[in-house]
Amino acid sequence: MLPESLCDEKILVLDFGSQYTQNIARRIRECQVYCEIHPYTMTLDQIVRFQPKGIILSGGPSSVLEDGAPKVDRKLFDLKIPILGLCYGMQLIVHTLGGIVDPAPKREFGKAELMVREFSHLFQNIHNKTTVWMSHGDRISKNPNGFKSPGFTLNSPIAAVEHSINKIYGLQFHPEVAHTVEGKKILENFLFKICAVEANWKIESFASFAINKIKSTVGDSKVLCALSGGVDSSVVALLLHKAIGKNLACIFIDNGLLRLGERDKVAETFKNHFQLNLEVVQAGDRFLKNLEGITDPEQKRKIIGRTFIEIFEEKAKKLGNFTFLAQGTLYPDVIESVSVKGPSAAIKTHHNVGGLPEKMNLLLVEPLRELFKDEVRILGREIGMPEEIVNRQPFPGPGLAIRILGEVTEERLEVLREADKIILEEIKEAGLYYEIWQSFAVLLPIKTVGVMGDSRTYENVIAFRAVNSADGMTADWVQLPYDLLGKISNRIINEVRGINRVTYDISSKPPATIEWE
């Protein structure tokens, strides 16, 4: 939790397990209002001490009609703090305050048209008919006393509720996702017209706070940092370097699962340009040996994580005694790690939280744990990080291992690296690299028939994936120009030995994920 001086007005999101909960906080911070997510089990006393200017109840996978469904203290609605319930959160408000929630005769998932039938502070400057994103199996059949219904859809006669005097509002849809066209306006109405907060959250002011906090936390102790070359660990390393200088030691482990030239770029940037105390460890053979014969993606992640810890620990012992370990943990990492124990389902093992501190008996320094990815990019620019790193497309911790479906071998890595290099070259040449969230190649575990010259071939398939996203929680595939797709396919097939077919992935998240494994 940040000090009051950095966020004297804040919004609290109580998480009931929705996959979109992080999007709520992201959208609110985009409005320059500080926001934190906490489990729905947060006590009434804790909520009062938090002093929120407004409370949002997230969606969730449960039904309020189920035994043991997540609940809140009824007294929450007596605090005279504005409340907005989304999807499950709205149904919980209605159910708790005496309304009726029933199973819907027809479940509603995806886009719907919301009709606004009367004035509402929540719908100020919103069109009378607007596209929203629904995801629910229950619906409201009767409002609690004192509530009205300013909006409806064809399948939800009560798609919005409000008690304007008590400032309690509910939406059956998700304003936090991009598919709700005027969702940001609706959230702004809640923040600025109903909660009356000020837009005073500025990430630029975070840099000096973070550096001073590192100094006061660490003192004269030595800090160890695992540097990957990605945005998060790079910003952490540079913040620590500015705070404690030579008392920081960074270790970069080349796991053999990196893209072409990545190790050399990291060494040049941090060892030569920024003059960081950096040790480069080449350990590709060890990782590949441990991955031999492994095809399950979760096993791959666990083996890579375990091997990384072993090598990191061995190298750290040779470098001396350390008190702290620095990690590039972001706010979504923290939320996901907590949510695994709560009502939401884990999609995959996260690689950034846990493991090393317990194994090495070190204290953690996590200067970015309150920030989202785009906020880290702004912070990186503020402290002088090169734009090439600040705007680097995300790259998974397990590297190319989870972009090779099936067993990971040196031969298959070389094929994927060459294909990936071509994709990045062409995306950059087209001036699209910084406009796309992620663009990469995936090597599929199948072969297809082809013709090269006058001969029949039976070779591998590359899938090409390009998506746009604000935060990685939801993503849409990029509609690249046909001539660019053709050029990329042509180059890969002609220049990468062993490939005779290229496919373009046009699935969005959800239902797909960004990575294939």
Secondary structure, DSSP 8 states (H G I E B T S, - for coil): ---TTT-SSEEEEEE-S-TTHHHHHHHHHHTT-EEEEEETT--HHHHHHH--SEEEE---SS-TTSTT-----GGGGGS---EEEETHHHHHHHHHTT-EEEEEEEEEEEEEEEEE-S--GGGTT--SEEEEEEEEEEEEEE--TT-EEEEE-SS-S-SEEEETTTTEEEESB-TTSTTSTTHHHHHHIIIIIIS-------GGGHHHHHHHHHHHHHTT--EEEE--SSHHHHHHHHHHHHHHGGGEEEEEEE-S-S-TTHHHHHIIIIIIIS---EEEEE-HHHHHHHHTT---HHHHHHHHHHHHHHHHHHHHHHH---SEEE----HHHHHHHHHTTSSS---S--SSSSSHHHHHT-EEE-TTTT--HHHHHHHHHHTT--HHHHT-----TTGGGGGBSS---HHHHHHHHHHHHHHHHHHHHTT-GGG-SEEEEEEEEEEEEEEETTEEEEEEEEEEEEEE-SSSSSBEE----HHHHHHHHHHHHHHSTTEEEEEEE---BTTS-SS--
